[in-house]
């Protein structure tokens, strides 16, 4: 697939110096504001994360059983909206229970497999949440990116996922740029998510440094292009 048919993907993350990304015990009050300030400089059209990372944003709701049992076609659903920016969740099994179709004005798009239930699709439609199918049982990320570009005109996308989502994009060679705010903390936790947790057999991706900058709070901002 031609690269121009896909959004430009920037993986923007805040790891420790040893590459951990679970920040809850770090006690670094300047880290989150710096993360958001630097993210805003990219002028991205959307951001994308996985189901677990999205759960705090989705809220609590109930997926009701439908009275009518006809099968809903496995076709992408674009809900009416007037948003110009988007919050995207990769949720293969359809577990997020949305209470609204936007996050701070950004329209929600969820990425599913065709294995989700009809009840769940009806629930998303009732909430006005757009959804795209990424495959029958596994998500084809390149196909999803192509749909995001074609159907929502997303040209620049911030990847802000957990280690597995980031690792999946890395394995598929779909990351164009890496933006890392290195937090001044050595985490040392064993078994916690890292910046990239890719599947075995994923080749290393070589990077080219394009910028580095010291930010407030002893944070170092590094930017790399992925060599192709």
N, C-alpha and C positions, 0 to 999 in steps of 0.2 A: 504494500500500500504506500503511495507516495507520502513522504513526510509532510508535505504542504497541506495534505488533507486532514491533518491532525492538529490539535492545539499545541502550543509551545508549553511544555511541562517543566515547572520549576519545583523541585523538592525543597521546601523551606522548613527547617527544623531547628530545635533548640536542644542539642545533646550536651551531656557532660563531657569533660575532657577524655573520658574513657568510653564515650559513645553510647551511654545509656540515655533513655528518653522519658523515663517516668519521673516527673519533676516534683511530686507532692511533698517530699521531705527535704527539699533543697534549701528552703528559706532564703530565697533570692528575690526580694521585692522588686528589683529593677528589671528582672529578666522578662516577665510577661509584657510590660509596656514596650520594651525594646523589640521584642518579637513582633508585636502588632505594628509598631512604627515602621520597622523594616519591611514587613509584609506589604504595607500600604504603598511603598515606593514602587512596587512592580506594576501597579495598575491592572491587576488580574481581573478577568471576567468571572471567575469562579474558584472555589476551593473544593477539594475532595478528600474524604477520609473514609475509614472503614466503619463497620457497624458498631463495634465496641466503643470507639472514640466518639461516635455520633450519639450514643444513647443519652448522655446528659442534655443534649439539645432537643431530642425528639419528644421528650415528655412521656407521660403515661396516658394511655388510652386503651380501649377494649376493641378487639376485632369481633364484630357481631357476626353471627351466622345469618346467611341470607335466607329469605323466604322462598325466593325463586332459585332453582338449582341448575339453570342452564349454564353450560361452560362458557367462560369468558375467553375470547381469542387471545392467544399470546402475541399481541401486537403492542408496540410502543404507544404510550398514552401521554399526550402533551396537554396538560391542564391549562385552562385560560389564566393568563397572568400578564402583568405589565412590567415585570421586573427586568432589569438589565444586568443583574448579577445573580449568581446561583450558588447554592450550597448542595453538594453532591455526596451521597452516601453509597458505598458499595455494600449491599445487603443481600447476598445470594439467596438465602433461605426465607427472606421476608419476615424478619423478627422485630423491626423497629415499629413502634406503635405511635404514630405521629398524632399530635394534638392540633397542629396547624400546618399550613403548606408553605410557611416561610420562616426564616431565622433572621430577625432584625431586618426585614424587608427583602432578603435574598430568597428567591424562589427555590423550593426544595425539589431536587431530582434524586430518585433512588434507582439504583442499578440492581436488577434481579436476574435470576435464572428462571427458565420456564417451569421449574419444579415447584414454584410457589403455588399456594392454594387459590382457588377462585374467590373464596371469602376475603382473602388478603387483598387481591386486586380490586374487588368491589370497595373495600375499606379505603384504599388509596384514592380511588376515584371520588368517593364521597368526601374525602378531605381536601380534594383539589391538589394532590401531590402528583407530580409528573413521574413516570417511570419508563425506563428503558430496559430491554432484555439484552443481556450480554452473552447468552448461550443457553443450551438445554440444561446442562448440569454444572458447568464451569463457566467462569467469566472470561471472555476474550477481551482483554483490555484495549487492544488496538481497535477492535470493532466498536467498542463503547466510545473511545475518543473520537473516532470518525463521526459517530452519531452526534456527539456533543458539538462538534464543529459544524456539521451540516444543519442540524435542527434547532440549535440554540445560538449559533454563531459565536461560540466560545473560541477565542483565539489564544488566550493565555490562561493557564490553569495552575493554581498552587496545589501541589501534593503535600498534605500535612498529616499523613497517616501514621499508624503504628508501624512497627518493624516489618510485619508480614505484608501489609499493603505496599509499603515502600519497596520491600524486597521483590514483590511481584512485578512492579513497574520496572525495577532494575533488571530483573531476569528477562523481561520482554524488551529491554533496550528502548524504553519509551520516555526516559528522563533526558531532557535537554540541558538542564542547568541544576546545580546543587547550591543552595544557599544555607549556610550553617552558622548559627550563632552559638559559639562555643561558650558554655556557661563555666564560670570559675569554680567548679566543684569536681572532685573526684568521687564518683558514686560508689564503685566497688561492689555493687549488688550482683549476686550470682543468679542467673536464670531470668533476669528482667529483660524486657524488650530493648533491642539495640536499634541504632539508626536504620540499618537494613538487616532483616532476617530473611534471606533468600533461600530458596530450595537448594538442596545439594546439586552440584553440577552447574550452577550459575557461574559464568566466567567473570573474572574481575573486570570492572569498567575503569578505564584510565581517564583521568581528569586533567584539565588545564586551568591553572589558577588565573582568574581574571580580575580579582579585586580582594583586598583585605583591609580591614579598618577596625581600630579600637573603638568600642562603644562604651557608654556609661556603665558603671557597675562591673568593670574589669571583664566585660564580654568582648570577644573577638568575633568579628563578622567576616567570614570567608565565603567567596563566591567562586564557583568552578563551572566551566563548560565540560560537558561529557564529550570525550574524543570519539569520533566515529570513523 
